[in-house]
Amino acid sequence: MRTIFKAFLLLLAINVFFSLFTACEHEPILPDNPGDTTTNPIDTTTNPIDTTTTPIDTSTTGGNPCLPNVVYFERDVLPILLSNCAYSGCHDAASHQDGVVLNNYNNVVNTGDVKPYNLNGSDLYEVITETDPDKRMPPPPNAALSAAQIATIGQWILQGAQNLTCDENGGGCNTTNVSFAATVLPIIQNYCSGCHSGSSPQGGVLLTNYNQIAAAATVGSLIGTIKGTSGYTPMPFMQPPLNTCFIQKIEAWVTAGAPNN
């Protein structure tokens, strides 16, 4: 009887030992799908990516050439708004329709409710892409902004809606092989087409396509107005003149015979 009881105690001790030993063992912690690193993707919607990866020199002195793929407010965005929006009866300082003034950087960002890196949250972008004519800006009968102009403003917002400046002549003004489509037309669209498009263009002068612009170049009025030559009304009207490099490029194109290139 005593022998059986000892055997029972020994068996009980062995069971307790193994129970304690196995209780300290754990299955290795493995990912649900080993090798899959996409199970927790980074949400970039609340942490926008800065598309201006190249450090930008924002000084306004010479030697600050304009960088490709960077949108500069003074050079690229403001002319579009001045020509198409910031005029009498709309969004200039005197009229300020709906409290919106689009004549300088601070006013554009603040009254246009521009949200850096956020197109959907920026009222300015919303109204220029509106498809309802009653809500779209510029309003009819003015022409809507072109796809290129909308893309420029959109890229500026996505790059942080910064007040970057550059020197158009900083890297030298290249007037060799100036193209109508790539050089002349964008300048005219940004600085002139706001007044010289639509059903009621200023002075009855349309500058929306090659034939119209080439005709103005042929009679001398295009160069005369952008240079403010005596006998011509300086253009853009009541706005800062074109920078010297833009004028030189248009002159080079006219001198070459105003080709449709």
C-alpha positions as CSV (number, residue, x, y, z in Angstrom):
1,M,0.0,0.0,0.0
2,R,2.8,2.4,0.9
3,T,4.6,1.5,-2.3
4,I,1.6,2.3,-4.4
5,F,1.2,5.6,-2.6
6,K,4.8,6.5,-3.3
7,A,4.4,5.7,-6.9
8,F,1.3,7.9,-7.1
9,L,3.2,10.8,-5.6
10,L,6.0,10.3,-8.1
11,L,3.6,10.3,-11.0
12,L,1.9,13.4,-9.7
13,A,5.2,15.3,-9.4
14,I,6.2,14.3,-13.0
15,N,2.9,15.6,-14.3
16,V,3.2,18.9,-12.5
17,F,6.8,19.3,-13.8
18,F,5.8,18.8,-17.4
19,S,2.8,21.1,-17.0
20,L,5.0,24.0,-15.7
21,F,7.6,23.4,-18.5
22,T,5.1,23.4,-21.3
23,A,3.3,26.4,-19.9
24,C,6.5,28.6,-20.5
25,E,6.7,27.6,-24.2
26,H,5.2,30.1,-26.8
27,E,4.5,29.8,-30.5
28,P,6.8,32.1,-32.4
29,I,5.0,35.4,-33.4
30,L,4.9,35.5,-37.2
31,P,3.3,38.0,-39.6
32,D,0.0,36.9,-41.1
33,N,1.8,36.7,-44.4
34,P,5.6,36.5,-44.1
35,G,7.4,38.7,-46.5
36,D,4.4,40.9,-47.1
37,T,5.3,44.5,-46.2
38,T,2.1,46.1,-47.4
39,T,-0.2,45.1,-44.6
40,N,0.2,48.5,-43.0
41,P,0.6,51.0,-45.9
42,I,1.5,54.6,-45.0
43,D,-1.4,56.9,-45.3
44,T,-0.2,59.9,-47.2
45,T,-3.5,61.7,-47.4
46,T,-2.9,63.5,-44.1
47,N,0.8,63.9,-44.7
48,P,1.1,65.3,-48.2
49,I,4.3,64.6,-50.2
50,D,6.3,67.7,-50.9
51,T,6.9,67.6,-54.7
52,T,9.6,70.2,-54.6
53,T,12.3,67.8,-53.7
54,T,15.0,70.0,-55.1
55,P,16.1,72.7,-52.7
56,I,14.9,76.0,-54.1
57,D,16.8,79.3,-53.8
58,T,14.0,81.8,-53.2
59,S,16.3,84.9,-53.3
60,T,15.3,87.6,-55.7
61,T,18.7,88.6,-56.8
62,G,20.4,87.6,-60.1
63,G,21.6,84.1,-60.4
64,N,18.3,82.6,-59.3
65,P,17.2,80.9,-62.5
66,C,13.7,79.5,-62.8
67,L,13.8,75.7,-62.2
68,P,11.9,73.3,-64.5
69,N,8.8,71.6,-63.0
70,V,8.5,74.3,-60.3
71,V,5.6,76.7,-60.3
72,Y,6.4,80.2,-59.3
73,F,3.6,82.4,-58.0
74,E,4.7,85.7,-59.5
75,R,5.7,84.3,-62.8
76,D,3.2,81.6,-63.4
77,V,0.1,81.9,-61.2
78,L,-0.5,85.6,-60.6
79,P,-0.6,86.6,-64.3
80,I,-3.4,84.1,-64.9
81,L,-5.5,85.5,-62.0
82,L,-4.8,89.1,-62.9
83,S,-5.8,88.6,-66.5
84,N,-8.9,86.5,-65.9
85,C,-10.1,87.4,-62.4
86,A,-8.7,90.5,-60.8
87,Y,-10.3,93.1,-62.9
88,S,-12.9,95.8,-62.3
89,G,-16.3,94.4,-61.4
90,C,-14.9,91.1,-60.3
91,H,-12.0,90.3,-58.0
92,D,-9.7,93.4,-58.0
93,A,-9.1,95.4,-54.8
94,A,-12.0,97.8,-55.6
95,S,-14.7,95.3,-56.5
96,H,-13.7,92.3,-54.3
97,Q,-16.8,90.3,-55.2
98,D,-17.8,88.0,-52.3
99,G,-14.8,89.4,-50.4
100,V,-12.4,87.7,-52.8
101,V,-9.4,89.7,-54.0
102,L,-6.9,88.0,-56.3
103,N,-4.3,90.7,-57.0
104,N,-1.3,89.5,-54.9
105,Y,0.0,86.5,-53.0
106,N,-1.5,87.2,-49.6
107,N,-4.9,88.0,-50.9
108,V,-5.0,85.0,-53.2
109,V,-4.1,82.6,-50.4
110,N,-6.4,84.2,-47.7
111,T,-9.5,85.3,-49.6
112,G,-9.2,82.5,-52.2
113,D,-9.1,80.1,-49.3
114,V,-6.1,78.2,-50.7
115,K,-5.1,75.1,-48.7
116,P,-1.5,74.1,-49.4
117,Y,-1.2,70.6,-50.8
118,N,-5.0,70.2,-50.9
119,L,-6.8,70.7,-54.1
120,N,-10.2,69.6,-52.9
121,G,-10.0,71.9,-49.9
122,S,-9.1,75.0,-51.9
123,D,-12.0,77.2,-52.9
124,L,-9.9,78.8,-55.7
125,Y,-9.3,75.5,-57.4
126,E,-12.9,74.4,-56.9
127,V,-14.4,77.4,-58.7
128,I,-12.0,77.3,-61.7
129,T,-12.8,73.6,-62.2
130,E,-16.6,74.0,-61.7
131,T,-18.7,72.6,-64.5
132,D,-21.8,74.5,-63.6
133,P,-21.7,77.8,-65.6
134,D,-23.5,79.6,-62.7
135,K,-20.7,78.7,-60.3
136,R,-17.7,78.6,-62.6
137,M,-15.0,81.3,-62.5
138,P,-14.3,83.2,-64.6
139,P,-18.1,83.5,-65.2
140,P,-19.6,83.5,-68.7
141,P,-19.4,85.2,-71.1
142,N,-15.7,85.1,-70.2
143,A,-13.9,82.0,-71.3
144,A,-13.0,79.4,-68.8
145,L,-9.4,78.9,-67.9
146,S,-7.6,76.5,-70.2
147,A,-6.6,73.1,-69.1
148,A,-3.0,74.2,-69.0
149,Q,-3.8,77.2,-66.8
150,I,-5.8,75.0,-64.4
151,A,-2.9,72.5,-64.3
152,T,-0.5,75.3,-63.4
153,I,-2.6,76.5,-60.5
154,G,-3.2,72.9,-59.4
155,Q,0.5,72.2,-59.4
156,W,1.2,75.3,-57.5
157,I,-1.2,74.3,-54.7
158,L,0.2,70.7,-54.7
159,Q,3.7,72.1,-54.3
160,G,2.6,74.0,-51.2
161,A,1.1,77.2,-52.6
162,Q,4.4,78.9,-51.8
163,N,5.4,82.5,-52.8
164,L,8.4,81.4,-54.8
165,T,10.2,83.7,-57.1
166,C,12.9,83.3,-59.7
167,D,14.8,85.4,-62.2
168,E,13.7,84.6,-65.7
169,N,17.1,85.9,-66.9
170,G,19.0,84.2,-64.2
171,G,20.2,81.4,-66.5
172,G,20.3,83.6,-69.5
173,C,17.4,84.3,-71.9
174,N,17.4,81.6,-74.6
175,T,15.7,83.1,-77.7
176,T,17.0,80.3,-80.0
177,N,14.3,78.4,-81.9
178,V,11.4,79.9,-80.0
179,S,8.2,77.8,-80.5
180,F,4.8,79.3,-80.8
181,A,3.1,76.3,-79.1
182,A,5.6,75.9,-76.3
183,T,6.6,79.5,-75.6
184,V,4.5,82.2,-77.3
185,L,1.0,80.9,-76.8
186,P,1.4,80.1,-73.0
187,I,2.7,83.7,-72.4
188,I,-0.2,85.2,-74.4
189,Q,-2.7,82.9,-72.6
190,N,-1.5,83.8,-69.2
191,Y,-1.1,87.5,-69.6
192,C,-3.5,88.6,-72.4
193,S,-6.2,86.1,-73.1
194,G,-8.3,87.0,-70.1
195,C,-9.1,90.3,-71.7
196,H,-8.8,89.2,-75.3
197,S,-11.0,86.1,-75.4
198,G,-14.7,85.3,-75.1
199,S,-17.7,87.0,-76.8
200,S,-16.7,90.5,-75.8
201,P,-12.9,90.9,-76.1
202,Q,-11.4,94.2,-75.1
203,G,-10.9,96.5,-78.1
204,G,-12.5,93.8,-80.3
205,V,-9.1,92.0,-80.3
206,L,-9.0,88.3,-79.9
207,L,-5.8,86.5,-79.0
208,T,-6.8,82.9,-78.5
209,N,-5.2,81.0,-81.4
210,Y,-2.3,81.1,-83.8
211,N,-4.1,83.0,-86.6
212,Q,-5.3,85.8,-84.3
213,I,-1.9,86.2,-82.6
214,A,0.1,85.9,-85.8
215,A,-2.1,88.6,-87.3
216,A,-1.3,91.0,-84.4
217,A,2.3,90.2,-84.8
218,T,2.3,90.9,-88.5
219,V,0.8,94.4,-88.2
220,G,3.2,95.2,-85.3
221,S,0.6,95.7,-82.6
222,L,1.7,92.7,-80.6
223,I,5.3,93.9,-80.1
224,G,4.1,97.5,-79.9
225,T,1.8,96.9,-77.0
226,I,3.9,94.5,-74.9
227,K,6.9,96.9,-75.2
228,G,4.7,100.0,-74.6
229,T,6.0,101.7,-77.7
230,S,4.7,105.2,-78.4
231,G,1.4,105.1,-80.1
232,Y,0.3,101.8,-78.5
233,T,-1.5,101.1,-75.3
234,P,0.8,99.2,-73.0
235,M,-0.3,95.6,-72.4
236,P,-1.1,93.9,-70.2
237,F,-3.5,96.7,-69.4
238,M,-3.1,98.3,-66.0
239,Q,-0.8,95.5,-64.9
240,P,2.9,95.0,-64.6
241,P,4.6,94.7,-68.0
242,L,6.0,91.4,-69.3
243,N,9.5,90.6,-68.0
244,T,12.3,91.3,-70.5
245,C,12.9,87.7,-71.3
246,F,9.3,87.0,-72.3
247,I,9.4,90.1,-74.6
248,Q,12.7,89.0,-76.2
249,K,11.3,85.5,-76.9
250,I,8.2,86.9,-78.5
251,E,10.3,89.4,-80.6
252,A,12.5,86.5,-81.7
253,W,9.5,84.5,-82.8
254,V,8.1,87.5,-84.7
255,T,11.5,88.2,-86.4
256,A,11.6,84.6,-87.5
257,G,8.4,85.2,-89.4
258,A,5.9,84.2,-86.7
259,P,5.9,80.5,-87.6
260,N,3.2,78.1,-86.5
261,N,5.7,75.8,-84.8
